[in-house]
Amino acid sequence: MAVLRNVITGVGRRLVLVVLTLLVLAALHEAPPMIMASAARGWFFLERKDYV
């Protein structure tokens, strides 16, 4: 029983690490467009003179 519990725990740990790694990679993949869009919005508002 203890062996089965250790196997399940080890698999669960590996699964959590894989899921977290995939989430981080997905976030890094999506980050550049979001950053560029945010920078473009900021530049647009800086260029507008009627926002005051």
ZIFENDA-V939835 format. One line per field, one symbol per residue. burial: b if it has 24 or more other C-alpha atoms within 12 Angstrom, else e. Layout:
BEGIN
burial: ???
END
This chain:
BEGIN
burial: eeeeeeeeeeeeeeeeeeeeeeeeeeeeeeeeeeeeeeeeeeeeeeeeeeee
END
